[in-house]
């Protein structure tokens, strides 16, 4: 009877693993998952066992404690593709129910306004201050801040607002505007304009300038 019980448990675990794999295959390889993303596929214990099995088989990579991504081997450099810090930050925030936005150099790097890779990837958050280490040693820092200004903005809109404030009014050159317009369409900027009317005056005026210049640019979102 013990043998039958163990067999049933193994079948349940395999079934959970297969369902999780099918779910993962439908998403981009860069996506980072928390344990709660798999809650519909079984109990907490069965999901933990399935994750352990998939990690041992090399199908999943542990990004940080409780967070995983699909294995993605790069043949050109002959090593596993590193996890995207932004994908992790967003998955982490979603797991804890936080609203976040890229901060300072992280926002600039995300929008292609800086080629400098941050030593620590920073995000503002309505959650508590926290620093999380990834398995490869990189660090993600969540800084608590009242974020009423960006609470109604999309993630991409909030990133632009933070990037503009990081640069400051006097550092927004024609080249910077050109790079922004490669990522934002006129329609997106017009929608953002309506949402930032109560933001800093120069930020609102800068959005207006971007809209004026958007007619001659092509967005590469």
Secondary structure as a PSIPRED ss2 file (coil, helix, strand):
# PSIPRED VFORMAT (PSIPRED V4.0)

   1 X C   1.000  0.000  0.000
   2 X H   0.000  1.000  0.000
   3 X H   0.000  1.000  0.000
   4 X H   0.000  1.000  0.000
   5 X H   0.000  1.000  0.000
   6 X H   0.000  1.000  0.000
   7 X H   0.000  1.000  0.000
   8 X H   0.000  1.000  0.000
   9 X H   0.000  1.000  0.000
  10 X H   0.000  1.000  0.000
  11 X H   0.000  1.000  0.000
  12 X H   0.000  1.000  0.000
  13 X H   0.000  1.000  0.000
  14 X H   0.000  1.000  0.000
  15 X H   0.000  1.000  0.000
  16 X H   0.000  1.000  0.000
  17 X H   0.000  1.000  0.000
  18 X H   0.000  1.000  0.000
  19 X H   0.000  1.000  0.000
  20 X H   0.000  1.000  0.000
  21 X H   0.000  1.000  0.000
  22 X H   0.000  1.000  0.000
  23 X H   0.000  1.000  0.000
  24 X H   0.000  1.000  0.000
  25 X H   0.000  1.000  0.000
  26 X C   1.000  0.000  0.000
  27 X C   1.000  0.000  0.000
  28 X C   1.000  0.000  0.000
  29 X C   1.000  0.000  0.000
  30 X C   1.000  0.000  0.000
  31 X C   1.000  0.000  0.000
  32 X E   0.000  0.000  1.000
  33 X E   0.000  0.000  1.000
  34 X E   0.000  0.000  1.000
  35 X H   0.000  1.000  0.000
  36 X H   0.000  1.000  0.000
  37 X H   0.000  1.000  0.000
  38 X H   0.000  1.000  0.000
  39 X H   0.000  1.000  0.000
  40 X H   0.000  1.000  0.000
  41 X H   0.000  1.000  0.000
  42 X C   1.000  0.000  0.000
  43 X C   1.000  0.000  0.000
  44 X H   0.000  1.000  0.000
  45 X H   0.000  1.000  0.000
  46 X H   0.000  1.000  0.000
  47 X H   0.000  1.000  0.000
  48 X H   0.000  1.000  0.000
  49 X H   0.000  1.000  0.000
  50 X H   0.000  1.000  0.000
  51 X H   0.000  1.000  0.000
  52 X H   0.000  1.000  0.000
  53 X H   0.000  1.000  0.000
  54 X H   0.000  1.000  0.000
  55 X H   0.000  1.000  0.000
  56 X H   0.000  1.000  0.000
  57 X C   1.000  0.000  0.000
  58 X C   1.000  0.000  0.000
  59 X C   1.000  0.000  0.000
  60 X E   0.000  0.000  1.000
  61 X E   0.000  0.000  1.000
  62 X E   0.000  0.000  1.000
  63 X E   0.000  0.000  1.000
  64 X E   0.000  0.000  1.000
  65 X C   1.000  0.000  0.000
  66 X C   1.000  0.000  0.000
  67 X E   0.000  0.000  1.000
  68 X E   0.000  0.000  1.000
  69 X E   0.000  0.000  1.000
  70 X E   0.000  0.000  1.000
  71 X C   1.000  0.000  0.000
  72 X C   1.000  0.000  0.000
  73 X E   0.000  0.000  1.000
  74 X E   0.000  0.000  1.000
  75 X C   1.000  0.000  0.000
  76 X C   1.000  0.000  0.000
  77 X C   1.000  0.000  0.000
  78 X C   1.000  0.000  0.000
  79 X E   0.000  0.000  1.000
  80 X E   0.000  0.000  1.000
  81 X C   1.000  0.000  0.000
  82 X C   1.000  0.000  0.000
  83 X C   1.000  0.000  0.000
  84 X C   1.000  0.000  0.000
  85 X H   0.000  1.000  0.000
  86 X H   0.000  1.000  0.000
  87 X H   0.000  1.000  0.000
  88 X H   0.000  1.000  0.000
  89 X H   0.000  1.000  0.000
  90 X H   0.000  1.000  0.000
  91 X H   0.000  1.000  0.000
  92 X H   0.000  1.000  0.000
  93 X H   0.000  1.000  0.000
  94 X H   0.000  1.000  0.000
  95 X H   0.000  1.000  0.000
  96 X H   0.000  1.000  0.000
  97 X C   1.000  0.000  0.000
  98 X C   1.000  0.000  0.000
  99 X C   1.000  0.000  0.000
 100 X E   0.000  0.000  1.000
 101 X E   0.000  0.000  1.000
 102 X E   0.000  0.000  1.000
 103 X C   1.000  0.000  0.000
 104 X C   1.000  0.000  0.000
 105 X H   0.000  1.000  0.000
 106 X H   0.000  1.000  0.000
 107 X H   0.000  1.000  0.000
 108 X H   0.000  1.000  0.000
 109 X H   0.000  1.000  0.000
 110 X H   0.000  1.000  0.000
 111 X C   1.000  0.000  0.000
 112 X C   1.000  0.000  0.000
 113 X C   1.000  0.000  0.000
 114 X C   1.000  0.000  0.000
 115 X C   1.000  0.000  0.000
 116 X C   1.000  0.000  0.000
 117 X C   1.000  0.000  0.000
 118 X C   1.000  0.000  0.000
 119 X C   1.000  0.000  0.000
 120 X E   0.000  0.000  1.000
 121 X E   0.000  0.000  1.000
 122 X E   0.000  0.000  1.000
 123 X E   0.000  0.000  1.000
 124 X E   0.000  0.000  1.000
 125 X E   0.000  0.000  1.000
 126 X C   1.000  0.000  0.000
 127 X C   1.000  0.000  0.000
 128 X C   1.000  0.000  0.000
 129 X C   1.000  0.000  0.000
 130 X E   0.000  0.000  1.000
 131 X E   0.000  0.000  1.000
 132 X E   0.000  0.000  1.000
 133 X E   0.000  0.000  1.000
 134 X C   1.000  0.000  0.000
 135 X C   1.000  0.000  0.000
 136 X C   1.000  0.000  0.000
 137 X C   1.000  0.000  0.000
 138 X C   1.000  0.000  0.000
 139 X E   0.000  0.000  1.000
 140 X E   0.000  0.000  1.000
 141 X E   0.000  0.000  1.000
 142 X E   0.000  0.000  1.000
 143 X E   0.000  0.000  1.000
 144 X E   0.000  0.000  1.000
 145 X C   1.000  0.000  0.000
 146 X C   1.000  0.000  0.000
 147 X C   1.000  0.000  0.000
 148 X H   0.000  1.000  0.000
 149 X H   0.000  1.000  0.000
 150 X H   0.000  1.000  0.000
 151 X C   1.000  0.000  0.000
 152 X C   1.000  0.000  0.000
 153 X C   1.000  0.000  0.000
 154 X C   1.000  0.000  0.000
 155 X H   0.000  1.000  0.000
 156 X H   0.000  1.000  0.000
 157 X H   0.000  1.000  0.000
 158 X H   0.000  1.000  0.000
 159 X H   0.000  1.000  0.000
 160 X H   0.000  1.000  0.000
 161 X H   0.000  1.000  0.000
 162 X H   0.000  1.000  0.000
 163 X H   0.000  1.000  0.000
 164 X H   0.000  1.000  0.000
 165 X H   0.000  1.000  0.000
 166 X H   0.000  1.000  0.000
 167 X H   0.000  1.000  0.000
 168 X C   1.000  0.000  0.000
 169 X H   0.000  1.000  0.000
 170 X H   0.000  1.000  0.000
 171 X H   0.000  1.000  0.000
 172 X C   1.000  0.000  0.000
 173 X C   1.000  0.000  0.000
 174 X H   0.000  1.000  0.000
 175 X H   0.000  1.000  0.000
 176 X H   0.000  1.000  0.000
 177 X H   0.000  1.000  0.000
 178 X H   0.000  1.000  0.000
 179 X H   0.000  1.000  0.000
 180 X H   0.000  1.000  0.000
 181 X H   0.000  1.000  0.000
 182 X C   1.000  0.000  0.000
 183 X C   1.000  0.000  0.000
 184 X C   1.000  0.000  0.000
 185 X C   1.000  0.000  0.000
 186 X H   0.000  1.000  0.000
 187 X H   0.000  1.000  0.000
 188 X H   0.000  1.000  0.000
 189 X H   0.000  1.000  0.000
 190 X H   0.000  1.000  0.000
 191 X H   0.000  1.000  0.000
 192 X H   0.000  1.000  0.000
 193 X H   0.000  1.000  0.000
 194 X H   0.000  1.000  0.000
 195 X H   0.000  1.000  0.000
 196 X C   1.000  0.000  0.000
 197 X C   1.000  0.000  0.000
 198 X C   1.000  0.000  0.000
 199 X C   1.000  0.000  0.000
 200 X C   1.000  0.000  0.000
 201 X H   0.000  1.000  0.000
 202 X H   0.000  1.000  0.000
 203 X H   0.000  1.000  0.000
 204 X H   0.000  1.000  0.000
 205 X H   0.000  1.000  0.000
 206 X H   0.000  1.000  0.000
 207 X H   0.000  1.000  0.000
 208 X H   0.000  1.000  0.000
 209 X H   0.000  1.000  0.000
 210 X H   0.000  1.000  0.000
 211 X H   0.000  1.000  0.000
 212 X H   0.000  1.000  0.000
 213 X H   0.000  1.000  0.000
 214 X H   0.000  1.000  0.000
 215 X H   0.000  1.000  0.000
 216 X H   0.000  1.000  0.000
 217 X C   1.000  0.000  0.000
 218 X C   1.000  0.000  0.000
 219 X C   1.000  0.000  0.000
 220 X C   1.000  0.000  0.000
 221 X C   1.000  0.000  0.000
